[in-house]
Amino acid sequence: MSTTTETNQAAWLMSKQERPFKVDKAPQPAPEGRSIVIRNHAVAMNPVDFGIQTLGILWTTFPCILGSDVAGEIIALGPEVTRFKLGDRITGCVEDGGFQLYPSIHESVACILPSHLSYAQGCVLPLAICTAAVSIFHPRNLGLAPPKVVGEVERKGSVVLAWGASSSVGACGVQMLKAAGYEVAATAGGHNEAFCREIGVDYFFDYRSEDIVDQIVTALKDKPFAGVFAAIFMGDVLPKCTDIASQLGKDAASRVVATVLPESMPYKEPVQEGVRIAYYVWVNWLPAALEKGQMKCKPDPEVVGQGLESIQLAVDTIGAGVSAKKIVVELP
């Protein structure tokens, strides 16, 4: 069932590390099973998009369409879709290419976008939510209790350290941790402290401090500790996180550093004895959380262009480094 006659177009990565993306025709997805097809109105960039194009990591099959974070209007439904209808405004995580006008999304990683949120706001969330949720709630990782909607949140009495709270993954993780009832200690640059407080951080630490590990251990040593969520992994982040988990964790469950490292890029440095590095939300929690403002679309979007022709600029922008913002291209 479909409502469009427009031709699909995409920003193609034609070969490994090729620049720029080539805007050209793309196959029109046909919804199957529980998939939905949307008219894409906004797409957000992620560091992995820059890494695939510029560094040549992860991807081996070309030509391909990159991009994961989209927001738009449903124009076609698979026969097994039960949660949505034609015309719904949604945000979702695309597995096979978001840099196109008509991406296909599995309904399990899509969510109604409330009318008070723009497409540009909505598209900042999807991949960050998926990444943070797996790191924090999956039994193989931190395995913490899932988030609850406003009015049902039960305080756990323990604290989680979120390293890199001003990143998109970190911001989503902090908000989900708060919705799950945990206190959150977080690191970010000092200039982003107000941002971190806005999303619910209880204890803030400037990651640039030379004695950052001692500061965190001293502040949290008397509190029940539930583990570390490392939302970034550059530089010396993981050695510091494993050190903190070793000192604050009281058992195997709390001596865990949940990282966003892909399994194809394992952390090979030695870690302290007993420390483990580990590798519901979309349906049961996120729709109500967005509607009630419990989950904020953070970091805020920065729209750098209109149309697929602006994708290259957007990927270059995130590759140059951003702080407490999400780079977005609108697709009118």
Buried (B, 14 or more C-beta within 10 A) or exposed (E): EBEBEEEBBBBBBEEBEBEBBBBEEBEBBEBEEBBBBBBBBBBBBBBBBBBBBEEEBEBEEEBBBBBBBBBBBBBBBBEEBEBBEEEBBBBBBBEEBBBBBBBBBBBEBBBBBBEEBBBBBBBBBBBBBBBBBBBBBBEEBBBBBBBBBEEEBEEBEBBBBBBBBBBBBBBBBBBBBBBBBBBBBBBBBEEBBEBBEEBBBBBBBBBEEEEBBEBBBEBBEEBBBBBBBBBBBEEEBBBBBBBBBBBBBEEEBBBBBBBBBEEEEEBEEEBBEEBBBBBEBBEEBBBBBBBEEBBBBBBBBBBBBEBBEBBBBBBBBBBEEBEBBBBBBBBE
